[in-house]
Amino acid sequence: MPDSVSPATLLPEASRAQRWLCDVAAPLWAFRGRTASGLFPERMTLDGVPDPAYFRVFVQARHVYSFATIGRLGWNGPWQQLIGETIRALVAGARRADGFYVHRLDVDARPLDTRADLYDQAFVLLALATAGEALADPHWFDVAEELLDNIEANWSHPAGGFTEGEKDDPRIRRQNPHMHLFEASLALAEASGRPRFLAFATMIADLAATRFIDPATGALLEYFTDDLAPAPGIEGRIVEPGHCFEWAWLFERLGASGRAGAFAVSDRLTAFARAHGLCATRNVCINEVFTDGSLHNGKARLWPQTERIKAAAIRHRRLGTAAEAEEAARALAGLEQYYAVPTPGLWRDKLNPDGSWIPELAPASSLYHIACAYAELAGA
């Protein structure tokens, strides 16, 4: 636990969450379906059977982050060995000749889909930040600087931010990959102490505050034109409350580093998401609303529940109020509904408005969201 976290600011739910993550989920995802090439499973049936069809690079990068976080929370498994094997497999197998990382690998960690996009690069940066800190090896920070150089040199956009590479819809620009660049650069700054990374994170934060966030409502918009105006029609009015919470969490972290105005941005994002993005009947954060607060998509994926937890937990450490503690407890209870599956340590991903579940495999990508939320609960 960091010295700066007072025991009075810790939440009582943290120990329950920590036990489930370390004792139930971690052993399952660490070893079942892990490949000889050093890759973690991509997804499993709810009976615990891994699917080896493909391995997305961003999921492997998320696993590096997840298991370093789980190790920090007290798991006694070989987490350093696992993340070391995986980060080396990614850099050796997924990095193209031009320095970008491919989208998918096969079971032998060879390229399966060679397209590169900004979202994937952001998670590679997060994995490199994690590996550099967890393995006490600054070489990985150097590799991150090389990738960031490549992104800036080749994908910078004249209207601000970055183009998205080779995989996504060229009609629109999105806030989402920029959010994960913000997350990765903050992690790199915190782990390495290198000013370049904090400057990059601050640039993304300024872009969000001036272009991504609707000044009238404080809501985070999702889709934009080439010049970063809100997209025309319905797309330009869509708000994902989970992303409002996620950006709020990032602005809370930036505010803790002394950035003026960051907490005010977090306050507005959080207020909008709580006012319009929570379903009291199911106790969940829903997928999408419009800027006027009206409903667009009442389904509820797993990941917004974790962002709701993160926002409440980090705000509780700043504000120390009973309201934030109560919201963190409600958010954790909402998330734990998703764990009611035949194999402990797995989860469902998509909850319908009527309370039924969409049948599908458990996505490994959710472990990153869960691990991050539980670390925030623990103040770790």
C-alpha positions, -999 to +999 in steps of 0.1 A: +000+000+000+014+034-008+025+056+022+002+083+010-030+062+016-044+066+050-061+036+066-091+059+073-096+062+035-097+025+028-130+009+020-142-022+039-152-040+007-116-040-005-106-071+014-135-092+000-127-081-035-090-088-030-096-123-018-118-132-048-093-117-072-062-134-057-077-167-045-103-174-072-098-155-104-060-152-106-051-190-105-077-197-132-066-170-157-029-174-150-026-211-159-056-225-177-051-220-214-017-204-211+003-212-242+038-225-245+046-193-264+039-172-233+004-160-240-026-158-216-060-172-226-082-149-247-116-162-235-132-192-219-165-209-219-185-205-187-175-241-179-138-230-180-127-243-214-102-219-231-107-209-267-073-209-286-085-195-319-067-161-316-049-138-291-055-101-294-024-080-286-043-055-265-057-084-243-022-098-238-010-063-228-039-060-204-029-093-188+006-080-182-011-051-163-036-073-146-011-098-131+013-071-120-016-055-102-028-088-088+008-095-076+008-061-059-025-070-042-009-101-026-012-130-050+016-154-043+017-170-077+046-165-102+033-132-115+067-117-123+077-147-144+043-147-162+044-110-171+081-112-181+074-141-205+043-123-220+060-089-225+089-105-243+066-126-264+047-094-274+077-074-284+093-103-302+062-115-320+038-086-324+061-057-333+062-050-370+092-038-390+078-002-389+077-003-351+039-006-347+023-037-330-001-060-349-037-067-338-038-105-333-014-133-328-019-171-332-012-197-305+025-196-313+027-158-308+030-152-346+011-125-364-024-135-374-039-100-382-011-076-391-031-044-389-020-018-364-044+006-346-041+033-319-061+014-293-038-015-294-007+007-293-021+024-262-023-009-243+012-020-254+024+013-238+005+004-206+021-031-206+056-016-211+049+008-182+038-021-160+068-043-170+093-015-164+080-010-129+071-045-119+103-061-132+125-031-122+138-029-157+140+006-173+146-010-207+108-013-211+105+024-206+129+029-235+108+006-257+078+027-248+096+059-258+103+043-292+066+034-297+055+069-286+080+084-310+065+063-338+029+073-329+038+110-328+058+109-360+033+089-381-002+093-366-004+129-352-034+147-366-033+184-375-066+191-357-053+176-325-048+141-312-040+111-334-054+091-363-064+056-354-043+035-378-055+007-401-084-011-383-112+014-374-139+033-392-123+063-410-156+082-410-152+091-374-127+099-347-131+085-312-121+096-278-116+061-266-081+053-279-070+088-267-083+079-232-061+048-231-031+068-243-038+091-214-039+061-190-007+046-204+013+078-204+002+085-168+013+050-158+046+056-176+051+089-159+044+074-125+066+044-130+096+060-147+096+096-135+104+107-171+089+142-178+082+133-214+054+109-203+037+134-180+038+161-207+021+137-231-006+128-205-012+165-199-016+171-236-043+144-239-060+158-208-061+192-224-076+177-256-103+160-236-112+191-216-114+213-247-127+190-274-141+157-260-162+170-231-195+188-239-192+222-222-229+225-217-234+193-197-200+181-186-206+148-205-179+130-224-188+126-261-177+095-280-176+103-318-162+132-337-156+146-372-121+149-387-116+183-371-129+170-337-163+186-338-191+164-325-201+139-352-234+147-370-267+132-360-272+107-333-235+097-331-225+132-319-249+130-289-240+096-276-224+094-241-211+062-224-214+067-186-187+041-181-163+063-201-173+094-180-163+075-149-131+063-165-120+098-176-130+111-141-107+085-125-079+096-148-085+133-141-084+125-103-050+109-108-038+140-128-052+163-101-033+144-074-001+153-094-010+190-089-027+197-122-050+227-117-086+222-127-084+184-130-107+177-100-134+201-114-134+181-146-138+148-126-166+163-106-187+172-138-180+139-155-190+120-123-221+141-117-234+135-153-227+097-152-244+093-118-274+114-127-281+097-160-261+065-163-272+043-134-302+019-134-314+016-098-335-015-106-305-036-116-279-016-097-257-012-128-241+015-149-258+013-184-241+014-218-253+046-235-274+077-230-276+110-249-263+144-239-297+153-226-297+123-203-323+103-222-317+066-227-300+052-258-288+017-249-300+002-216-279-029-217-250-030-192-216-045-199-193-056-172-166-030-177-187+002-168-193-014-134-156-014-127-153+023-138-181+032-114-161+015-086-128+033-096-144+067-097-160+063-063-129+048-046-105+074-058-129+102-050-134+087-015-097+090-009-098+127-019-131+137-003-135+112+025-173+113+024-198+087+034-216+092+001-185+081-019-180+051+004-216+041-001-214+045-038-183+023-039-201-004-020-231-002-043-209-003-074-190-034-062-223-052-054-235-043-090-203-058-104-205-090-084-238-100-101-217-108-132-198-135-114-227-159-110-214-185-135-207-223-133-169-218-129-158-195-101-134-169-114-152-163-146-180-138-155-207-128-178-203-096-198-236-083-211-268-077-190-300-070-208-325-044-197-349-072-186-322-088-163-313-117-186-278-123-198-265-125-234-249-160-238-212-159-247-178-168-236-161-150-207-138-124-222-103-122-207-102-085-214-124-079-184-097-090-160-079-057-166-110-037-156-116-058-125-080-058-113-078-020-117-110-015-099-100-037-070-066-021-067-083+013-065-106+000-037-075-012-019-056+021-024-028+000-040 
